[in-house]
Amino acid sequence: MANIAFLGTGLLGGAFAEAAAKRGDTVTAWNRSPEKVHALAHFGVIAAATPAEAVRDASRIHLVLKDDTVVEAVLAAARAGLSPDAVIIDHTTTLPTSTAARAARLNADGLKYLHCPVFMGPPAARNAQGTMMVAGPKVLFESVKADLEKMTGRLEYMGERADLAAANKLFGNAMIIGVVAVMADVLTMAQASNVSAEDAINLFGFIDLNAIVAGRGANMAKGNFTPSFELAMARKDVRLMLETTGDRPMAALPSVAARMDQLIAAGHGADDASVLGIDALLRP
């Protein structure tokens, strides 16, 4: 079994560390709030006082941190204890440009670094479910592939370009956050219409959202805005939605309406509503 370290034991990092210890790995962990590491002691996780202490003798170092700034600070604090052969596995959601720069700098310093963000919550991390994406040198990925497969239900190698997993993590989180925002607006409409929140959410079972992504999403990516639901008609429906909710706070639809108005004024009213994505295709 492996000797590994986890730097960052919040909800996700703690779940990863717990699962690794249960698999039989020797796990040492550090967190800025020591009590979060001590809570894992009954799973066999060893608490370290510093990042450098945590990574000493570890063959893999897993980072599960807040953002780029914290990643840089923790890596700097860990450098004194890093083994030359250790592989740094960074699960943090980070800015793509910063991720690429960090990978280039670490590789130039002779360190082994992979960016491996995930689509999973703590229960999935404990049970090796969800998805993990990997970006970085293929030879390095192959050396840890079997270990990473034990952590996730689906392992996707994105390629050697260091920022690809970071970009795709933001794409996925944007979809998740966008869906949550629209669901919030649906619940607001339900409240205004005296419909139960449960019944409103059940409506989504009638709509094949995967088919919408596969069909309209694919057309958007190609710049095909042949109408099946004209933007002008979609704007009318959004007007009805906003009129239904009155002065109640809304999360997403007011911004959608404003963008629709801009596109209609620019002559796109007869295009498909998916023309909302036209600017993304016009930019280099």
C-alpha angles and dihedrals in degrees: 000000000000132000104226140165134215119205106195121031104189118132096303099032092047091052091050092049092048092051093048092051091049089053088058101258119141101244127194118182141187131193133172087239102055094198089069090060094043089055087065095054094099088061090055097259111150116223119227125199095216138020090248091055091048095054098043109121092359118139092199129031116198117201117202102169142145105257147324094292093055092044091055093047095047093046090051090051091048098049096090091060100040119119113224089237097048118119116221111216109192114197094171120123102239144165110278095227092049091047092053092048092047093049092049092049095047093046090050088053090054095253124136113235135173126176109221113171118176143214099217142095128224096279090053091047091053092050101038094248133131127047133300121193123202131200126179142066110351094219089055091047091051090053092060101026095105091051094048091049088063090060101053146034093230128027117194121189106207098187141262096298101107099217100048097093090046091053093046091048089057091047090054095044090049089057092047093048092044092052091048091051093050091046088053089054091048090053089050090053089048091053091050091048096047092244120139117255090233092055091048093053091046087063090074087069088068093056123073100220092176090058090051091054093044094046112029092025092055090049091050091053089053094045092245107149098165102153125254092143109023118223092233091056091046089052090053090054091049088052089055091049092052092045089052093055096044112187095345115126114265128197106203118354099076090059091046090052092051092051091047090054091053092051094046090051087052091056102263099116093111094049123093116279087248087076082092084091098053097107092057089061095047096056121085 
